[in-house]
Amino acid sequence: MRVLLVGSGGREHALAMALACSPNLTELFIAPGNPGTAQYGKNINIKVDNITDLVKFAQDNHIDLVIPGPELPLVKGLTDACQHAGILCAGPSQAAAQLEGSKSFTKMISDAARIPTAAWKEFTDSEQAVAYLKTQSFPIVIKADGLAAGKGVIIAYTFKEAEEAIETILQDNRFGEAGNKIVIEEFLTGEEISLFAFCDGEHAVLIGAAQDHKRIGDNDTGPNTGGMGAISPPPFFDHAAQEKALDITVRPMLREMIKRGIPFRGIIFAGLMITNDGPYLIEYNVRFGDPEAEVLLPRLETDLLDILYNLSQGKLKKSKIKFSDQAGICIVMAAKGYPGTPVVGGIIKNIDQAESIPHVKVFHAGTNYNAQQELCAAGGRVLCVAAFDKTLKQAQTTAYNAVNKINWKDGIWRTDIGNKALKQ
């Protein structure tokens, strides 16, 4: 089977590695890919949001299945364009991708399907939004409705902070079109979890759960990032709890989407808050998380290509899906300056020494080669060092040993990934 994988981050490196294990794979192309994905296929210089060129490449190269990694091509209609060209795509339609592309759409689906979620209101007018604030308690959550690269959520602890957030989004256009509408919602307290499932429109099959570490600094300090590390599975959220959460937050959504004539096929990533009253839905994402993919996919013991091929046709029940019981952890190595302006161009050495440690894999998230063909940093989050073992503690020790083998003077990372889960 000839496959086109779309994306360029650590998630796509993990996807490429899993796809390369399939006996059904004949050729893998990655657009645009990175130095890590090049180990498993051929990188193609096409941007993820260039839908026209992606589909043309798929047609010209007789691609059997397109696999989208990030959310942007899905929200821009990649699956629909592939379908129009007669090519299978393992992702949701543009209409179904609104589950990530629009916070208010997700809230409407949740209410219709009776999925527990925070109380909310949507606004396009800042004066009306501020008037609503006067009736609310704090803290409160302000969200840009559209895609904002993971930066469109502001937790306001005071009326003034909330008012400033509304002005920043609706009047100052900080997030562009993504902020033409905002959602104001109740602040939930509890433990945040990422829950993943394969969906074929009608059925949802559990992938597993992970816990991301969003803040840049140890002990969850500093600004939010795209994710500084992850563990899987969370020790306090076992398989039975995960299945129960799917019944509460994912399967009702699938039924509601069918009712609306927009069945969801793809990877669903339900961001949950585990409260004293059970799981509440925070948001949906319509793809694997990053860095969660790097601790989930290496534990897949069955054929990912077979799963995604059947998923794309609504035939998920034909696939065997099994994950190992190992504990996984990944440490993100970011560039100095991240999540602001990162220092790029720094030379990275000794990845091979890190990977010589048993049960370690280093995923490339933001790397490139310089003119001298030396591996260097080319983004904010640059490497994701993952380790797997019988216990989380063993995996954590191994992962940090591997991080310390890597020679990169501009690298920064958290030293406490997994500590919170170990204490629980």
N, C-alpha and C positions, 0 to 999 in steps of 0.2 A: 504494500500500500504506500502511495506517495502522499506525504503530509507536509502542509505549510503551517508552521507555528508562528504566531504573531506576538512580538514583544521583545524586550531587550534587558530585562532585569534578572534578579536572583530567582524569582518565580519561574521565569522562562528557562533558566538554566536547570532548575529542578524538574520542570516538565520535560525538557529535552532528554535529560538523563533517564527518566522513567519511560519515555516513548522509545528510546533506543534499546530497551530491554525486550521489546515486542518482537516475536518471530514473524509477525505480519508486516513489519516495516521494511520497505525496500529503499526509500530515500526520504530524508528529512531536510527541509529547508526552514530557515528561521529568519524572519523579517522584523527588525534589522539584526537581532541577535547581539552577542557580545563574545569576547574571547573564550568564555566558558562554554557557551552553546556550540562554538565551533568544534569542540571535541566530539560532538555527536551528529553534526550535520553541516550543511552549507549555509553560511550567513548571506542574506540578500539585502542590499541597501535600499529598502523601502520603509518609509515611516509608518507607524502603527495607525495613523489616522488618514492615510492616503488610500481610501477605499477603492478608488478606481484602479490604481496600479496594483494593489493586492489581488483584486479579482482577475485582472488581466494576466498577472503572473501565474495565478492558479490555473487559468484556462490554457495559457501557452505551455505550461509544464505538466498538464494532465494530472493535476492534484486531485486525489480521492477524498481528502478530508482537510478542512481548515480548522485550526484550533486557536482561538483567541486567548491571549494571556490577560492583558489589561482591560479595563472597562471602557476606555475611550472609543476604540473601534466598534464595540457593541452598541454603545449609545449613538454612534454615528451611522449605524445600519449595516455593518459588515455582513451579518447573517442574512439579512434580506437580499443584499446584493449578490451573495453567493447562491442563495436559493434561486434568484432570477436567472443566474448563469448555469443552473443545474449542478451546483457543487455542494456537497454536504458541509455543514459548519456546526461544530460542537459548542454552540453558544445560543443565547436567547435572541429573539427578534428585537428590532428597535423598540417596538411597543412594549415588549416584556422587560427590556432593559431599563425602562423607566423606574423599576424597583430600586435601581441605584441612581439613575439620572435625575430623579425628582423625589425629594423628601416628602412632599405633600402627597404624591401618588402612593408611596408606601404607607403613609398614615391612613389614607382612604381605604386601601386594600385591607389594612389591619383592622380598621373599624368594621368594615363589611364582613370580614371573616371571623370577627370576634377574637382577634389575637391580642393578648395583653400588651399594651404599649402606653407610654406616658401621655397624659392629657396634652392637647395641642391646639394651636390655631395658626392659620396662614395669613400673611399680610403682603400687600404690595405698596401700601401707603404708610409712611413712617409715623405720621401723626396718629393714625388709628392704632398702630403697633404700640406706640408709647402710652396711649390711653389704656390699652389692654394691660400693659405692665403695671399700671396703678392699682389693678385689681388682684395682682399676683403676689405670691411670697417668693423669697429668695433663699438659695441660689436658683437661677433659672437658665435654660439653655436656648441660645439663639443659633439658628442654622440657615446658611444659604441653601436655597432649594436645590440648586443644580450641582454639577461636578465642580469641586474646588480643590482638587489634588490633595484631599484629606485635611485641608486647612480651613474649611468653611464652618466649623463648629466652635462656638464661643460659649464658655460657661461664665455667666455673669453672677457675681456674688452680691452686688448692690444694684439699686435702681440706676445709679449713675453709670455703672459699667454696662448695664443692659441698654440704656439709652444711647451710649456711645457706640455699642456694637450695631444697633439698628441703623444709626446714622452712617457708620462706616460701610455697611453692606448696601443699604438701599439708596443712600444719597451720594456717597463718595465712590460707589461702584468698585469697591476693593476686589471683588471677585468677578467683575464683568457681568455677562449675561447670567451666570450661575446665581447671582444675587439679585436678579429682578424680582424675586419673591423670597420671602423668608418664612421659616416655621419657628414659632416660639413654643417651647414645650417644658413640661414639668421636669424637674431635676430628680433623677432616681438614684438611690443609694444601694450598694451591694457589690458583688464581685462581677467584673466584666469578663465575658467569655466569647470566643469566636467558634461558631458551630458550622460545620460544612457538610454538604450532601450533594450527591449526583442526582439530577432531576431530569426526567424524560417527558415532562408535561403532566403525566398522571401520577408517577411514582417518585418517591424520594428515598434514596438509599444512603445510609449514614456513611460519611467518610471519617469523621471524628471531630474532636474539639481541640482547641489550642488556646493559649493565653499570651497575648501580645504585651509588650512593654513599650508604651508610646513615648514617654518623656525622655528627654536627652540625657538627664543626669541620674546618678544613683539615688535610690530611695524615692523614685518618681518625682524628681525635681526638674525645674527648667521647662522650656517650651515643648509642645507636642512635636512629634516627628512622624515619619511614615512607619516607624517601628524600629526599635533598637535591639530586638531579640524576641524569642518566643519559646514556649515549652509546649509539649504535647505528650500524652493527654494531661490535663490539669488533675492532680491527685484527688481533689475534692469533688470532681464531676465525672463519675464513672460512666460506663457504657449504658447502664439502665437509665441514668439521669439524662444522658445525651439523647437516647431514643424518645424519652418522655418529652424532652424539649422540642424534638422534631415534630411530635404529635401536636404540640401546642402552638408552635411558631412557624412551621414550614408547610406541613401537609394541608392545613386549612387555606394557606395562601395559594397552593397549587389548585385547589378546588375552586377558589374564587377567580383565579386567572382563567380557568377553563370556562367558567360561567360568562366571563367577559369576552370570550373568543380570542384570548391571547395567551395560550398555554406557555408555561415556562420550561424551556429545555436548556440545561447547562449546569454549571456549578453554582449552587446558592451558598452564600456566606452570610449567616445570620449573626449580627452583633447583638449579644444578649446581656442583660443585667440580671444576675441571679439575686433576687430580693428575698426578703423574709416571706413574701407571698408567692414565691416561685419565679420562673423566668419571665422577663419582660423583653419585648423586642425593642432594640434601640434603632437599628437600621438593617437593610439588606444591601449586600454587594453581590454582583452577578458574575463573580469569578473567584479564583483562589486568592487568598490574602498573601501579602508579602511583608514579613518573612514567614507567615504560617505555612505556606506551601513547602518551605525548606525543611520543616519538621514533620510534615504529613506525608508527602509523596515518597520519600525514601523508605517509609514503612509499608508501602503498598506491595503486597506479595503476589498480586495477579496483574493481568495485562491491561495497562492504562489505555493503550490504543484501541483494544477491543471494547473497553467500557465506553470510551468517547464516541466510537463509531456507532455502537448500538444506541447510545443516548441520543445522538443526532437524528436517529430515525424513530425515536419513541419506543425503542425495544430494549430498555435497560434490563428487563428481567432475563434476557438471554445471557447476560454477562455474570461471571463469577467475580465477586468483589470481596477481598480479604486483606486486612491490615494486620501487621504484627503488633504484639503487646509491648514492644520495647518503649522505653521512654526516650523522647527526643528533645534536644535543646539546640538553639542556634544563637550565636552572638553576632550582632551586626557591628562591623568595623566601618565607621564613618570618617569623613575627612574633617579636619579642623575647620571650624566656621559653620558647620552644619548644625541646625537647620537653616541658618542664614546663608551667606555666600561661602561655599566650601573652597578649600585650597585644593586645586587640581594640578595634575602633572607630576606628583610625587611618585618615585619609583617604588615598586612593590616586589619584594623577593621572598623566597623560601616557602612559597605555597606548597611545593612538593614535600618539604620537610613536615609541614603541618599534616598533610594528607598521608604521610607515612605512618602516622599514629593509627592503630586499628579503630574502625568504626567512626572515622572522621571524614567529612566531605566539605570542601570549601567552594561555595557558590559565588560566582561573579555577579555583582549587582550594578556596579558603575566603574568598569575598567576599560582600558583601551591600550593600544600599542603606540609608542612614540616613534619618531623618525628612525631611531636606532633599534627599533623592534624590542624595546624594553617595556614590560608591563607597567602601566601607571594608572593613577587615580583619574577618573573622568566624570565624577559626579559627587553627590552628597553621601548616600549610602553606597559603599564601594565593595565590600566583601561580606559574606554571611558564612560564618564558621559553624558547622553543625556536627553534633555528635550524638550517638545512640548507644544505649546500654540497658541493662536489666532494671536499673533504678535511675531516678532523676539525679540523685546525688552523684552517682558514678558518671553519668553523661555530662553533668556540669563540670566536674573535675577534668574530664577528658577534653571538653570544648575549650576551657581556659588554657589548658596546656598547649593546645593547638594554636590558639590566638597568640600566645607568647612566642611561638616559633616564627611567626611572620614578621619580616623586616620591612617596616613602612613608617618613616619618621613622622608623617602627617596624620597617622591614624589615631582615632579616639574611639573608645567603647565603654559601655557600662560594665562594672565589675560585680554586679549583683543580680544578673539575670537568673531567674529560678529561685532566688532566696525566699521570696514571699510564699511561693508554693511549698517550698520545703518546710517552712515554719508551720503551714497549715496542716 
